Amino acid sequence: MATIGTSASPAMQEISSKATSPARTAAATAPAPARYRPSPMVIFSACMVLLGATGPLLLRVYFVHGGERLFFSAALQISGWPLLLLPIGVSFFRGRKHGVSNLLLAPRLAGAGALLGALYAISCFIYALGSQALPLSTSSLLQATQLAFTAVFAFIFAGLRFTPFSANAVVLLTIGPAVLGVGPGSGKPAGEASKTYWTGFCESIAAAALAGLVLPLVEVAMARYGRRTGPTARVPPPYVTVMQMQAVMGAAGTAVCLLGMAIKSDFAALPSEAATFGLGKTNYYLVLIWDAVAWQLLNMGVMGLITCASSLLAGIMIAVLLPVSEVLAVIFLHEKFDGPKGIALVLSLWGFASYLYGEKAQKKREAQKEQQLAVAKKTGDLESAAP
């Protein structure tokens, strides 16, 4: 029986081989299951955001030890943009053989960046108002609602599609800060009036909402005006474009803050404020310098995430600063970490974990679908090529 089976049907074996070889060949040459790995630029930008975690801490140090200039404190959050002039100049010098004009921002993108920078400056001023009235841990938790606002505005303006995990994250990040409102004195520093506390509470929420609006609008502006065509096209665009966009927004925002400082006579008040600063005059200027540097790192990282990934991922990374700010405030400012803050922190971290897990699962499903389509296409090509 075995002899008959192996010798009596060579034609049938050839037909069977032709019928199955395309599928086998496609299966043999199919790529291994892809794993989602963020690009090096996304990782670099995320690290810059984390390095900027000391920005909110130093801003609170400024207020705790006698600082009172609100427009000046807002300027600290956006005035570090001159640090980008050197790397931008180096990028232009290295890319001069391809034409510096190909690296410059498009006029419409520069105009959009200036408008968004002014809007962001207003957000920073409102954030400074809230930071002056609230402990750092409370204002940081309230600022975490920025992710929820970013998600909503990204859905409206940038075409974001919600998944069950991202929707769960938005809900948790909305409920978490609301826990801080449990009880009349929840999170309120001793000796501070309730009206002052609740005003700062609302101001922090308003700052989060405005910042949550700016991030998707930056994404829309970069997608509409920042993508070039032809040989110079790159997706994402070169990093010098990211730096220029951040510099334009920083310069426009700084101009708004300087105008406010002039109206409020901040320039004349700064020397006397430095002389009466609780940590000393020298430390006053050190706090200001390092605060501006830290905020610039944070802003640059956020801009990189928006350009190389999405505004929602930028909002996620800003929210990741929440536990970092909590720990720094407890360690260096000796702020109280009570029950409502603990519950809000757990809910917020749960929201972050839900979003990150959902993103990983979504990317995995997309990679599997692309792989199946590639295998099906290759199988069809092989079958059509078979005689």
N, C-alpha and C positions, 0 to 999 in steps of 0.2 A: 504493500500500500504506500509506503514511504517512497519507494522507487518510482511508482507510477506518478505520485504527486509532484516529484521534482523534475521528472524528465518529460512528462507528457504535455506540459502547457507552457512552453517558452513564450508563445505569443501573448497568452493571457497575462503572464508575468510582466511583459513589456508594456501592455496596455495599463495594467495596474500601476506600474512604475510611473508612466506618464500622467496618470490621473492623480496620483498622490504626491508626486515630486514637487509641484509648486507649493502646496501647503507645507510639506516638510521643509522645503528650502526657506520659505518665509518664516516658519517657526524657528528654524535653526539660525537665521540671520536676524531675528527680532531682537531689538535692544533690550537690555536688562531694565527692569522696572525703575523708572526715574524717581529720584528723591528730590524734594523741594529744598533748595539751598539758596538763601538770599545772596545777592551779588556782593562783592567786596565793598562797593560804594555804599550800599545799604548798611552793612555792618559798621563801616567807618562812620557814617552819619549817626547811627544809633549810639556808638561810643561817645561821640561828641556831645550828644544830648545828655548822656549820663555824666560826663565830665562837667557839664554846666549845672549840675544839681546844687552846687553851692551858691548859685545866683540868688534864689529865693531866701536862702539862709542869711547871706550877707545883707540883703535888703532889709530883712527883719532886724539884724544887728544895728543897722543904721537908725531905724526907728526906735528900737529899745533904748539906745544910749543917747538919745537927744535929737536925732534928725527929724525935721518937720517939713522939709521942702518937697511937696508932692510932684510938681512938674520936674524938679531936678531928679527925684527918684525914678520917675518915668523915663527920663533921658538916660539914666544909667542902664536901663534895660535894652536900649537900642543904639546907644552911641558908640559901641565898640567896632562899628563898621570900618573905620580907617585901618584897622589891623588887616583888612583884606586887600588893601591897595598894593602891598608888596607882592603877595602871591598872584594877584591879577596881572601886575606888570610882568612878572616872570613868565606867566602863561602866554601873554602877548608876545614876549621876546622869543620864546621857544616856538610859537606858532606863526612867526612872521613870514616864513617861506610859503605858507598857505594863504597869506593875506590876513592882516589884522581885521579888516572889515568883516571877514567871515566869522570872527569871534565876538564882535560887538553885539550888544543886545539890539534887537529890532526896536525901532522907535515906538511902536505901539506897545510892545512888552515893557519898555522902560516907563512909558506913561502909566500903564496899569500898575507897575510896581510902585511908582510914586504915590498913586492914590491909595493903594493898599497899605503902604508904609504909614501914611497919615492916619488911616483907620486903625492900624495896629498901635500907633502912638496913643490914640484915645483909649484903646483897650488897656495899655500899660498904665495910663494915668488912673483909670478906674480901679485897676488891680492894686496900684499903690494906695489908693483910698481905703480899700479893704484890708490891705496888709497893715496899715497904720492902726486899725481898730481891732484886728483879730490876732490871736496867736498864730505862729507859722503853721503848726499842725492843722489848725482849723481851716485857715485860708487855703492850705494845700489840698485838703480834702474837698473843699468847695471847688477849687480849680479843676479837680478831677472830672467835674461835670462837663468840662470842655469837650471830652470825648463824645458824650452824648449829643452835644450841639454840633460837633463836627460831623458825626454820622448823619444827623438829620439834614444839615445843609449840603453835605456831599451827596445825599440821595436826591436833593432838589436840584442842585446845580451841576454836579459832576457825574450823575448817572450811577451812583453806588447802588448795588443790589444787595439787599439784606439777606443773610442766611439765618437759620435758627440760632446759631451760636453768636453771631454779631448782634442780633436783636436781643438775646439774653444778656449780652454784655451791656448794651445800652440801658436796659431796664435796671440791672444791678447797679450800674454807675449813677443812675438817677436816684434810686432808693437810698444808696449808701450815704451820700451827703445829707439827705433829708433826715436821717437818723439824728444828726446833730441838733435838730430842732426839737428833740424830745425833752420836755421839761423847760421851765422858764430860765434856768441858769445853766443849761447844758453848754459847756465849753466856754462860758463867759469868764474872763479873768476877774479876779477879786478886785473890787473897788471901781470897776468900769460900769458906767450906766447901761441899762438894758437898751435904751434907744440907740446909743453909740454902737453897741454890739450888733444889734439887728440891722442897723444901717450898713455896717461893714459886711454883714452877712449877705445882704442884697447886692451890695456893690461887687463882691467877689463873684456872685452868680452872674451879674451883668457882664463883668470882665470876661468870664469864661464863655458866655454866649457870643460876645463880640469876637473874641479870638477864635472861637469855633466857626464863625462865619468867614474870617480872613483865610484860614487854611484851605478850604475848598475853592475859594475864589482865586488863590494863588495857583492851585492845581489847574483850574480852568484857563487862567491866563497863560500859564506855561504850555498847556496843550494846544491852545489856539494860536498863540503868537510866538512861541519859543521853539517850534519844530521847523527846521529848515528843510528845503527840498534840494535834490541834486546831489553832487558828490560830497557836500559838507554835511548832509543830513546824518544825524545820529539819534538813536532812541535808547537810553536817555541822552539828552544833549551833553556836550562837554562840561566838565565841572567848572570851567571858567564862567560859563553861563549862569550856573548856580551862584557862584560868588558875586557876579555882577548884579544879579537880581537881589541878593541879600544886601549888597552895598547901596543900591538905589532905594530900597525900602528903608534901610537904616538912615540914609541921608535925609529922606523926606520926613521920616518920623522924628528925627533929631531936630529938624527945622521947626516942626510943630511944637516940640517941647521947649526949644529955645525961645519961641515967641511967648509961650505961657510963662516961662521963667522971667522974661522981661516985663510982662504985665504984672506979675506977682512980686517983682523986685527981689528975686532969688539971688541974683548976682551980688547985690550989696549985702545980703544976709549970710552968704556962705562963710566969709572969714570969721564972723562972730560965732556962727554955729560950730565951726571947727575948733575955736578956742574953748567952747563949753562942752565939747563932746565927751561923753563919759569915759571913753577909752584913751583919751589924749589926742592932741592935734595930729601927731604923726600917724597914729593908727586910724584916724579919721580919713586921711587921704589914702592910706593903704586899703581900707575897706572899700572906698569908692573905686579905686583902680581895679582891684581884683573882682569886685562885683561886676563892673563893666565887661571885664574879660570873660568871666563865667557866663554872663548872659549872651555874649557874642558867640561863645562855643555852642550854647544851647540853640540860639537862633540859626546858626549855620547848620547844625545837625538837623534841625527841623526842616530847613529849606532843602537840604539834600534828600531827606526822606520823601518830601512832597514831589520832588523832581524825579527821583530814581524809583519811587514806589507809588505812594498815594498819600493824600491828605489824611486818610483814616489811620494809616500806619504812623504818621507823624503825631496824630492825636493820641494814639496808643502809647508811643514813647514818652510823650509829655506826661501821660497818666502814670507811667512806670516810675516817674520821679517821686510819686506819692510816698511809697514806703521809705525811699531814701531821705526825703525831706522830714518824715516823721522821726526817723532814727537820729538824724543830725540835730533836729530841734530838741529832742529829749536829752541828747548827750551834751550839746554845747550851750543851749539856752535854758536848760533845766525846766522845760515846760512839762505840764502834767499831761499824762496820757490816760484819760479816764475811760469809763465803760462805753459811752456813746461813740467816742472816737475809735475805740477798738472794734466795735460792731461795724462802723462805717468802713474801717480799713479792711476788715475781712470781706465784706460785700464787694468792695472795690477790687480787691485782689482776685476774688472769685470771677468778677466780670472780666478782668484782664486774661485770666487763664482760659475762660470760656472762648473769648475771641481768638486767642492764639491757637488753641486747639482746633477751632473751626477753620481758621485760615490754613492750617497744616492739612486737615482733612480735605478741604476744598482743592488745594493745590495737588494733593495726591490723586483725587478723582479726575481732575483735569489732565494730569499726566497719564493716567491709565487710559482715558478716553483717546488722547492723542496717539498713544501707543497702539491701541486697537485699530484706529483708523489707518495708521501707517502699515500695520500688518495686513489689513484687508486690501489696501491699495496695492501693496507689493504682491499679494497673492493674485489679485486680478491681473496685474501686469505680466506675471509669470505664466498664467493660464492663457492669456491672449497671445503670448510669444511662443507657446508650445505648438509644434506642427500637428 
